Amino acid sequence: MAVVMILGSLNLDLVTRVERHPAPGETVLGDGLVRVPGGKGANQAVAAAEAGANVAMVGRVGDDAAGSAYIARLKGLGVDVRGIRVTPATPTGHALIAVSAEGENTIVVIPGANGEVGPADLGPLDALGPGDVLLTQLELPLPVVAEGVRIARARGARVLLNVAPYAVLPAEVLALADPVIANEHEAKQLAADGADPSSLLVTLGGDGARWGELTAATPKVEVVDTTGAGDAFCGALAAALAAGQSNESALQAAVAAGAEAVTRPGAQQGTL
């Protein structure tokens, strides 16, 4: 069975709900505080596993209770966690999230152990081969992401590169991905930087997604929380492609997963 390998971040998300997001310099009251598993990498790993993929995770957590709990959680969900390293004297990554009454969110990410991922962590990628998929994002040091992309392609695996949060990558790295996945804002930033990926998939929120000439519409749902919708999309897309589905079929599956994700709070279900 093909493998979906996730090279990415693992965070403890601290989430509160607000009536509206504060303006600069303004204070608003939050309603409750929950500790939930997050990080783009782990979110996408869970989404891919939920979609039926054989998933392995590569990344780092801190030598703390949150890190231990996260590894146990992923293992319990069927994710291969042998590629997750524990980093001494460094906390697990965190994200501070405020969700408005309309379901929109603002997020501040503190990398923690994610910032310590380096070339020595990329050994598991040597096991990739044709038919496998590497899915990665930009919450890790960019040189490590770039090297991971190169290793995966050199071994014949397909690379899905989610350029979030947005940062500039070498053109030759973008060219190795099929596809580069960006939301509307990230796609505009790619264009402004003169980047022109040969395979670009743009997510359009409630308007679906576009991948070259392929389009998919989003089903109508009641939005509760948009946190993690893009990660659900990416994980489902990777799972579908690893299963041998066509680009069109995989795009439809990814849009459906993203739409389902906004109907529930948090990027992943459950607490940490």
Contacts in CASP RR format, 6 or more apart in sequence:
PFRMAT RR
TARGET T0000
AUTHOR 0000-0000-0000
METHOD contacts of the structure
MODEL  1
MAVVMILGSLNLDLVTRVERHPAPGETVLGDGLVRVPGGKGANQAVAAAE
AGANVAMVGRVGDDAAGSAYIARLKGLGVDVRGIRVTPATPTGHALIAVS
AEGENTIVVIPGANGEVGPADLGPLDALGPGDVLLTQLELPLPVVAEGVR
IARARGARVLLNVAPYAVLPAEVLALADPVIANEHEAKQLAADGADPSSL
LVTLGGDGARWGELTAATPKVEVVDTTGAGDAFCGALAAALAAGQSNESA
LQAAVAAGAEAVTRPGAQQGTL
1 54 0 8 1.000
2 53 0 8 1.000
2 54 0 8 1.000
2 131 0 8 1.000
2 132 0 8 1.000
2 133 0 8 1.000
2 242 0 8 1.000
2 243 0 8 1.000
2 244 0 8 1.000
3 53 0 8 1.000
3 54 0 8 1.000
3 55 0 8 1.000
3 56 0 8 1.000
3 127 0 8 1.000
3 128 0 8 1.000
3 132 0 8 1.000
3 133 0 8 1.000
3 242 0 8 1.000
4 45 0 8 1.000
4 48 0 8 1.000
4 53 0 8 1.000
4 54 0 8 1.000
4 55 0 8 1.000
4 56 0 8 1.000
4 132 0 8 1.000
4 133 0 8 1.000
4 135 0 8 1.000
4 235 0 8 1.000
4 238 0 8 1.000
4 239 0 8 1.000
4 242 0 8 1.000
5 55 0 8 1.000
5 56 0 8 1.000
5 57 0 8 1.000
5 58 0 8 1.000
5 124 0 8 1.000
5 125 0 8 1.000
5 128 0 8 1.000
5 132 0 8 1.000
5 133 0 8 1.000
5 134 0 8 1.000
5 135 0 8 1.000
5 152 0 8 1.000
5 157 0 8 1.000
6 41 0 8 1.000
6 42 0 8 1.000
6 44 0 8 1.000
6 45 0 8 1.000
6 48 0 8 1.000
6 55 0 8 1.000
6 56 0 8 1.000
6 57 0 8 1.000
6 58 0 8 1.000
6 134 0 8 1.000
6 135 0 8 1.000
6 136 0 8 1.000
6 238 0 8 1.000
7 41 0 8 1.000
7 58 0 8 1.000
7 59 0 8 1.000
7 122 0 8 1.000
7 125 0 8 1.000
7 134 0 8 1.000
7 135 0 8 1.000
7 136 0 8 1.000
7 140 0 8 1.000
7 144 0 8 1.000
7 145 0 8 1.000
7 148 0 8 1.000
8 39 0 8 1.000
8 40 0 8 1.000
8 41 0 8 1.000
8 42 0 8 1.000
8 44 0 8 1.000
8 57 0 8 1.000
8 58 0 8 1.000
8 59 0 8 1.000
8 114 0 8 1.000
8 117 0 8 1.000
8 136 0 8 1.000
8 137 0 8 1.000
8 139 0 8 1.000
8 140 0 8 1.000
9 39 0 8 1.000
9 40 0 8 1.000
9 41 0 8 1.000
9 42 0 8 1.000
9 59 0 8 1.000
9 93 0 8 1.000
9 109 0 8 1.000
9 111 0 8 1.000
9 114 0 8 1.000
9 137 0 8 1.000
9 139 0 8 1.000
9 140 0 8 1.000
10 37 0 8 1.000
10 38 0 8 1.000
10 39 0 8 1.000
10 41 0 8 1.000
10 42 0 8 1.000
10 57 0 8 1.000
10 59 0 8 1.000
10 60 0 8 1.000
10 61 0 8 1.000
10 67 0 8 1.000
10 70 0 8 1.000
10 84 0 8 1.000
10 92 0 8 1.000
10 93 0 8 1.000
10 113 0 8 1.000
10 114 0 8 1.000
11 37 0 8 1.000
11 38 0 8 1.000
11 39 0 8 1.000
11 42 0 8 1.000
11 92 0 8 1.000
11 93 0 8 1.000
11 94 0 8 1.000
11 95 0 8 1.000
11 109 0 8 1.000
11 114 0 8 1.000
11 139 0 8 1.000
12 35 0 8 1.000
12 36 0 8 1.000
12 37 0 8 1.000
12 38 0 8 1.000
12 66 0 8 1.000
12 67 0 8 1.000
12 70 0 8 1.000
12 92 0 8 1.000
12 93 0 8 1.000
12 94 0 8 1.000
12 95 0 8 1.000
12 272 0 8 1.000
13 35 0 8 1.000
13 36 0 8 1.000
13 37 0 8 1.000
13 38 0 8 1.000
13 39 0 8 1.000
13 94 0 8 1.000
13 95 0 8 1.000
13 97 0 8 1.000
13 227 0 8 1.000
13 266 0 8 1.000
13 267 0 8 1.000
14 33 0 8 1.000
14 34 0 8 1.000
14 35 0 8 1.000
14 94 0 8 1.000
14 95 0 8 1.000
14 96 0 8 1.000
14 97 0 8 1.000
15 33 0 8 1.000
15 34 0 8 1.000
15 35 0 8 1.000
15 36 0 8 1.000
15 97 0 8 1.000
15 98 0 8 1.000
15 99 0 8 1.000
15 227 0 8 1.000
15 265 0 8 1.000
15 266 0 8 1.000
16 30 0 8 1.000
16 31 0 8 1.000
16 32 0 8 1.000
16 33 0 8 1.000
16 34 0 8 1.000
16 97 0 8 1.000
16 98 0 8 1.000
16 99 0 8 1.000
17 30 0 8 1.000
17 31 0 8 1.000
17 32 0 8 1.000
17 98 0 8 1.000
17 99 0 8 1.000
17 100 0 8 1.000
17 101 0 8 1.000
18 28 0 8 1.000
18 29 0 8 1.000
18 30 0 8 1.000
18 31 0 8 1.000
18 98 0 8 1.000
18 99 0 8 1.000
18 100 0 8 1.000
18 101 0 8 1.000
19 28 0 8 1.000
19 29 0 8 1.000
19 100 0 8 1.000
19 101 0 8 1.000
20 28 0 8 1.000
20 100 0 8 1.000
20 101 0 8 1.000
21 28 0 8 1.000
21 98 0 8 1.000
21 100 0 8 1.000
21 104 0 8 1.000
21 106 0 8 1.000
22 28 0 8 1.000
30 98 0 8 1.000
34 271 0 8 1.000
35 271 0 8 1.000
35 272 0 8 1.000
36 266 0 8 1.000
36 267 0 8 1.000
36 268 0 8 1.000
36 270 0 8 1.000
36 271 0 8 1.000
36 272 0 8 1.000
37 43 0 8 1.000
37 46 0 8 1.000
37 70 0 8 1.000
37 73 0 8 1.000
37 267 0 8 1.000
37 268 0 8 1.000
37 270 0 8 1.000
37 271 0 8 1.000
37 272 0 8 1.000
38 95 0 8 1.000
38 267 0 8 1.000
38 268 0 8 1.000
39 93 0 8 1.000
39 95 0 8 1.000
39 109 0 8 1.000
39 139 0 8 1.000
39 231 0 8 1.000
39 267 0 8 1.000
40 137 0 8 1.000
40 139 0 8 1.000
40 162 0 8 1.000
40 164 0 8 1.000
40 231 0 8 1.000
41 57 0 8 1.000
41 135 0 8 1.000
41 136 0 8 1.000
41 137 0 8 1.000
41 139 0 8 1.000
41 231 0 8 1.000
42 57 0 8 1.000
42 70 0 8 1.000
42 74 0 8 1.000
42 268 0 8 1.000
43 228 0 8 1.000
43 231 0 8 1.000
43 232 0 8 1.000
43 267 0 8 1.000
43 268 0 8 1.000
44 135 0 8 1.000
44 137 0 8 1.000
44 162 0 8 1.000
44 231 0 8 1.000
44 234 0 8 1.000
44 235 0 8 1.000
44 238 0 8 1.000
45 55 0 8 1.000
45 57 0 8 1.000
45 74 0 8 1.000
45 79 0 8 1.000
45 235 0 8 1.000
46 74 0 8 1.000
46 77 0 8 1.000
46 79 0 8 1.000
46 268 0 8 1.000
47 231 0 8 1.000
47 232 0 8 1.000
47 233 0 8 1.000
47 234 0 8 1.000
47 235 0 8 1.000
47 236 0 8 1.000
47 239 0 8 1.000
47 257 0 8 1.000
47 261 0 8 1.000
48 55 0 8 1.000
48 135 0 8 1.000
48 235 0 8 1.000
48 236 0 8 1.000
48 238 0 8 1.000
48 239 0 8 1.000
48 242 0 8 1.000
49 55 0 8 1.000
49 77 0 8 1.000
49 78 0 8 1.000
49 79 0 8 1.000
50 77 0 8 1.000
51 235 0 8 1.000
51 236 0 8 1.000
51 239 0 8 1.000
51 240 0 8 1.000
51 253 0 8 1.000
51 257 0 8 1.000
52 239 0 8 1.000
52 243 0 8 1.000
53 235 0 8 1.000
53 238 0 8 1.000
53 239 0 8 1.000
53 242 0 8 1.000
53 243 0 8 1.000
54 80 0 8 1.000
54 242 0 8 1.000
55 78 0 8 1.000
55 79 0 8 1.000
55 80 0 8 1.000
56 79 0 8 1.000
56 80 0 8 1.000
56 82 0 8 1.000
56 83 0 8 1.000
56 124 0 8 1.000
57 74 0 8 1.000
57 79 0 8 1.000
57 80 0 8 1.000
57 81 0 8 1.000
57 83 0 8 1.000
57 84 0 8 1.000
58 83 0 8 1.000
58 84 0 8 1.000
58 117 0 8 1.000
58 121 0 8 1.000
58 122 0 8 1.000
58 124 0 8 1.000
58 125 0 8 1.000
59 83 0 8 1.000
59 84 0 8 1.000
59 85 0 8 1.000
59 114 0 8 1.000
59 117 0 8 1.000
59 121 0 8 1.000
59 140 0 8 1.000
60 84 0 8 1.000
60 85 0 8 1.000
60 86 0 8 1.000
60 87 0 8 1.000
60 90 0 8 1.000
60 113 0 8 1.000
60 114 0 8 1.000
60 115 0 8 1.000
60 116 0 8 1.000
60 117 0 8 1.000
60 121 0 8 1.000
61 67 0 8 1.000
61 68 0 8 1.000
61 70 0 8 1.000
61 71 0 8 1.000
61 84 0 8 1.000
61 85 0 8 1.000
61 86 0 8 1.000
61 87 0 8 1.000
61 92 0 8 1.000
61 93 0 8 1.000
61 113 0 8 1.000
62 86 0 8 1.000
62 87 0 8 1.000
62 88 0 8 1.000
62 90 0 8 1.000
62 91 0 8 1.000
62 92 0 8 1.000
62 93 0 8 1.000
62 112 0 8 1.000
62 113 0 8 1.000
63 86 0 8 1.000
63 87 0 8 1.000
63 88 0 8 1.000
63 89 0 8 1.000
63 90 0 8 1.000
64 91 0 8 1.000
64 92 0 8 1.000
66 91 0 8 1.000
66 92 0 8 1.000
66 93 0 8 1.000
66 272 0 8 1.000
67 86 0 8 1.000
67 92 0 8 1.000
69 272 0 8 1.000
70 92 0 8 1.000
70 272 0 8 1.000
71 81 0 8 1.000
71 84 0 8 1.000
71 86 0 8 1.000
73 272 0 8 1.000
74 81 0 8 1.000
74 84 0 8 1.000
75 81 0 8 1.000
82 124 0 8 1.000
83 121 0 8 1.000
83 124 0 8 1.000
85 121 0 8 1.000
87 113 0 8 1.000
87 116 0 8 1.000
90 112 0 8 1.000
90 113 0 8 1.000
90 116 0 8 1.000
91 112 0 8 1.000
91 113 0 8 1.000
92 112 0 8 1.000
92 113 0 8 1.000
93 109 0 8 1.000
93 110 0 8 1.000
93 111 0 8 1.000
93 112 0 8 1.000
93 113 0 8 1.000
93 114 0 8 1.000
94 109 0 8 1.000
94 110 0 8 1.000
94 112 0 8 1.000
95 107 0 8 1.000
95 108 0 8 1.000
95 109 0 8 1.000
95 110 0 8 1.000
96 107 0 8 1.000
96 108 0 8 1.000
96 110 0 8 1.000
97 105 0 8 1.000
97 106 0 8 1.000
97 107 0 8 1.000
97 108 0 8 1.000
97 227 0 8 1.000
98 105 0 8 1.000
98 106 0 8 1.000
99 105 0 8 1.000
99 225 0 8 1.000
99 227 0 8 1.000
99 265 0 8 1.000
102 223 0 8 1.000
103 223 0 8 1.000
103 224 0 8 1.000
103 225 0 8 1.000
103 226 0 8 1.000
103 262 0 8 1.000
104 226 0 8 1.000
105 225 0 8 1.000
105 226 0 8 1.000
105 227 0 8 1.000
107 227 0 8 1.000
109 139 0 8 1.000
109 165 0 8 1.000
111 139 0 8 1.000
114 139 0 8 1.000
114 140 0 8 1.000
115 140 0 8 1.000
115 141 0 8 1.000
117 140 0 8 1.000
117 141 0 8 1.000
117 144 0 8 1.000
118 141 0 8 1.000
118 144 0 8 1.000
119 144 0 8 1.000
119 147 0 8 1.000
121 144 0 8 1.000
122 144 0 8 1.000
122 147 0 8 1.000
122 148 0 8 1.000
122 151 0 8 1.000
125 134 0 8 1.000
125 148 0 8 1.000
125 151 0 8 1.000
125 152 0 8 1.000
125 155 0 8 1.000
126 151 0 8 1.000
126 155 0 8 1.000
128 134 0 8 1.000
128 151 0 8 1.000
128 152 0 8 1.000
128 155 0 8 1.000
128 156 0 8 1.000
128 157 0 8 1.000
129 155 0 8 1.000
129 156 0 8 1.000
129 157 0 8 1.000
130 156 0 8 1.000
130 157 0 8 1.000
131 156 0 8 1.000
131 157 0 8 1.000
131 158 0 8 1.000
131 242 0 8 1.000
131 244 0 8 1.000
132 152 0 8 1.000
132 155 0 8 1.000
132 156 0 8 1.000
132 157 0 8 1.000
132 158 0 8 1.000
132 242 0 8 1.000
133 157 0 8 1.000
133 158 0 8 1.000
133 159 0 8 1.000
133 160 0 8 1.000
133 238 0 8 1.000
133 241 0 8 1.000
133 242 0 8 1.000
134 148 0 8 1.000
134 149 0 8 1.000
134 152 0 8 1.000
134 157 0 8 1.000
134 158 0 8 1.000
134 159 0 8 1.000
134 160 0 8 1.000
135 159 0 8 1.000
135 160 0 8 1.000
135 162 0 8 1.000
135 234 0 8 1.000
135 235 0 8 1.000
135 238 0 8 1.000
136 145 0 8 1.000
136 148 0 8 1.000
136 149 0 8 1.000
136 159 0 8 1.000
136 160 0 8 1.000
136 161 0 8 1.000
136 162 0 8 1.000
137 145 0 8 1.000
137 161 0 8 1.000
137 162 0 8 1.000
137 163 0 8 1.000
137 164 0 8 1.000
137 234 0 8 1.000
138 145 0 8 1.000
138 162 0 8 1.000
138 163 0 8 1.000
138 164 0 8 1.000
138 165 0 8 1.000
138 166 0 8 1.000
138 167 0 8 1.000
138 169 0 8 1.000
139 165 0 8 1.000
142 167 0 8 1.000
142 169 0 8 1.000
145 161 0 8 1.000
145 169 0 8 1.000
145 173 0 8 1.000
146 169 0 8 1.000
146 170 0 8 1.000
146 173 0 8 1.000
149 159 0 8 1.000
149 161 0 8 1.000
149 173 0 8 1.000
149 176 0 8 1.000
149 177 0 8 1.000
150 173 0 8 1.000
150 176 0 8 1.000
152 158 0 8 1.000
152 159 0 8 1.000
153 159 0 8 1.000
153 176 0 8 1.000
158 178 0 8 1.000
158 241 0 8 1.000
158 242 0 8 1.000
159 176 0 8 1.000
159 177 0 8 1.000
159 178 0 8 1.000
160 177 0 8 1.000
160 178 0 8 1.000
160 179 0 8 1.000
160 181 0 8 1.000
160 234 0 8 1.000
160 237 0 8 1.000
160 238 0 8 1.000
160 241 0 8 1.000
161 169 0 8 1.000
161 173 0 8 1.000
161 174 0 8 1.000
161 176 0 8 1.000
161 177 0 8 1.000
161 179 0 8 1.000
161 180 0 8 1.000
161 181 0 8 1.000
162 181 0 8 1.000
162 182 0 8 1.000
162 234 0 8 1.000
163 169 0 8 1.000
163 180 0 8 1.000
163 181 0 8 1.000
163 182 0 8 1.000
163 186 0 8 1.000
163 190 0 8 1.000
164 181 0 8 1.000
164 182 0 8 1.000
164 183 0 8 1.000
164 186 0 8 1.000
164 230 0 8 1.000
166 182 0 8 1.000
166 185 0 8 1.000
166 186 0 8 1.000
166 189 0 8 1.000
166 190 0 8 1.000
168 193 0 8 1.000
168 195 0 8 1.000
169 195 0 8 1.000
171 195 0 8 1.000
174 180 0 8 1.000
174 195 0 8 1.000
174 197 0 8 1.000
175 197 0 8 1.000
175 198 0 8 1.000
177 197 0 8 1.000
177 199 0 8 1.000
178 198 0 8 1.000
178 199 0 8 1.000
179 197 0 8 1.000
179 199 0 8 1.000
179 200 0 8 1.000
179 201 0 8 1.000
179 211 0 8 1.000
180 190 0 8 1.000
180 197 0 8 1.000
180 199 0 8 1.000
180 200 0 8 1.000
180 201 0 8 1.000
181 201 0 8 1.000
181 203 0 8 1.000
181 233 0 8 1.000
181 234 0 8 1.000
181 237 0 8 1.000
182 189 0 8 1.000
182 190 0 8 1.000
182 200 0 8 1.000
182 201 0 8 1.000
182 202 0 8 1.000
182 203 0 8 1.000
183 202 0 8 1.000
183 203 0 8 1.000
183 204 0 8 1.000
183 205 0 8 1.000
183 230 0 8 1.000
184 202 0 8 1.000
184 203 0 8 1.000
184 204 0 8 1.000
184 205 0 8 1.000
187 200 0 8 1.000
187 202 0 8 1.000
190 196 0 8 1.000
190 197 0 8 1.000
190 200 0 8 1.000
199 211 0 8 1.000
199 212 0 8 1.000
200 211 0 8 1.000
200 212 0 8 1.000
201 209 0 8 1.000
201 210 0 8 1.000
201 211 0 8 1.000
201 212 0 8 1.000
201 237 0 8 1.000
201 251 0 8 1.000
202 209 0 8 1.000
202 210 0 8 1.000
202 211 0 8 1.000
203 209 0 8 1.000
203 230 0 8 1.000
203 233 0 8 1.000
204 210 0 8 1.000
204 218 0 8 1.000
205 218 0 8 1.000
205 229 0 8 1.000
206 218 0 8 1.000
206 259 0 8 1.000
207 217 0 8 1.000
207 218 0 8 1.000
208 215 0 8 1.000
208 216 0 8 1.000
208 217 0 8 1.000
208 218 0 8 1.000
208 255 0 8 1.000
209 215 0 8 1.000
209 216 0 8 1.000
209 218 0 8 1.000
209 233 0 8 1.000
209 251 0 8 1.000
209 254 0 8 1.000
209 255 0 8 1.000
211 247 0 8 1.000
211 251 0 8 1.000
214 247 0 8 1.000
214 248 0 8 1.000
214 251 0 8 1.000
216 251 0 8 1.000
216 252 0 8 1.000
216 254 0 8 1.000
216 255 0 8 1.000
217 255 0 8 1.000
218 255 0 8 1.000
218 258 0 8 1.000
218 259 0 8 1.000
219 255 0 8 1.000
219 256 0 8 1.000
219 259 0 8 1.000
221 259 0 8 1.000
221 260 0 8 1.000
221 262 0 8 1.000
221 263 0 8 1.000
222 263 0 8 1.000
223 262 0 8 1.000
223 263 0 8 1.000
224 262 0 8 1.000
224 263 0 8 1.000
224 264 0 8 1.000
224 265 0 8 1.000
225 262 0 8 1.000
225 264 0 8 1.000
225 265 0 8 1.000
225 266 0 8 1.000
226 262 0 8 1.000
227 265 0 8 1.000
227 266 0 8 1.000
227 267 0 8 1.000
228 261 0 8 1.000
228 266 0 8 1.000
228 267 0 8 1.000
229 258 0 8 1.000
229 259 0 8 1.000
229 261 0 8 1.000
229 262 0 8 1.000
230 258 0 8 1.000
230 261 0 8 1.000
231 261 0 8 1.000
231 267 0 8 1.000
232 257 0 8 1.000
232 258 0 8 1.000
232 260 0 8 1.000
232 261 0 8 1.000
232 267 0 8 1.000
233 254 0 8 1.000
233 255 0 8 1.000
233 257 0 8 1.000
233 258 0 8 1.000
233 261 0 8 1.000
234 254 0 8 1.000
235 254 0 8 1.000
235 257 0 8 1.000
236 253 0 8 1.000
236 254 0 8 1.000
236 256 0 8 1.000
236 257 0 8 1.000
236 258 0 8 1.000
237 250 0 8 1.000
237 251 0 8 1.000
237 253 0 8 1.000
237 254 0 8 1.000
239 253 0 8 1.000
240 249 0 8 1.000
240 250 0 8 1.000
240 253 0 8 1.000
240 254 0 8 1.000
241 247 0 8 1.000
241 250 0 8 1.000
245 253 0 8 1.000
261 267 0 8 1.000
END
